[in-house]
């Protein structure tokens, strides 16, 4: 055995466990889901591809299903507010904390408490705060009454604003990790660049546009992609909070779950829905990375 072959074998031995785990838990489920999506298998009895094969009918049914597209709209609505309200607020706070000399670790820990908590816990907590007796404690409406704003009190979970309330609760849950990632990205920017810019009489806005924004663009892109992936796949918190609110907050994963866990199990249809959602999110993710690269090239951070 030559030295080169020996080195390659040793390198592959280190990679092999991760490759094995990735194949078992990612590659195999993906191909098996695709096979199931071509069938009308109901999870009862032994699976036979020839017996259950129906071609692309499941994909056709998904693409013509109004409930599916409404769930995509609901997911997109929640994602929009997460991308704007949640991430802009997290970025602004990260910029502010980055200028603080002391207590940076304290702020990092405080704002990361919510992401550590389970989505189910967040859903149950907000249910107690927003819903009246006997299910909840109606804390929020009681506070409005105490401050003389009782005319604003309403059914926050089942009323006409339920979609917006759900989106804001999701933003509250995801704010912490967006702040931590953006703050970590700001910490990697060399202070010497800002010092050189100040020597050249660049103001704060010019420093932000020509130093901070281009250099942190990969981190912003990562946060955007993770926000899209997390928001479009939101499930547990919404299920506990309002159970979909009669379709007003039903998201794609809830539709998939209903087809797998309902009285009539439609594994093939659920797999087709999962694949369509997955392909959509992958396309959006690659688009965001492409846009990020173009922005960095525009500001000269990457060579053409």
HELIX and SHEET records of a PDB file:
HELIX    1   1 UNK A    3  UNK A   22  1                                  20    
HELIX    2   2 UNK A   23  UNK A   27  3                                   5    
HELIX    3   3 UNK A   28  UNK A   37  1                                  10    
HELIX    4   4 UNK A   49  UNK A   52  1                                   4    
HELIX    5   5 UNK A   57  UNK A   63  1                                   7    
HELIX    6   6 UNK A   66  UNK A   81  1                                  16    
HELIX    7   7 UNK A   82  UNK A   86  3                                   5    
HELIX    8   8 UNK A   87  UNK A   98  1                                  12    
HELIX    9   9 UNK A  104  UNK A  111  1                                   8    
HELIX   10  10 UNK A  113  UNK A  116  1                                   4    
HELIX   11  11 UNK A  119  UNK A  130  1                                  12    
HELIX   12  12 UNK A  139  UNK A  146  1                                   8    
HELIX   13  13 UNK A  150  UNK A  152  5                                   3    
HELIX   14  14 UNK A  162  UNK A  187  1                                  26    
HELIX   15  15 UNK A  191  UNK A  199  1                                   9    
HELIX   16  16 UNK A  204  UNK A  207  1                                   4    
HELIX   17  17 UNK A  208  UNK A  212  3                                   5    
HELIX   18  18 UNK A  213  UNK A  232  1                                  20    
HELIX   19  19 UNK A  236  UNK A  241  1                                   6    
HELIX   20  20 UNK A  245  UNK A  247  5                                   3    
HELIX   21  21 UNK A  252  UNK A  261  1                                  10    
HELIX   22  22 UNK A  267  UNK A  298  1                                  32    
END                                                                             
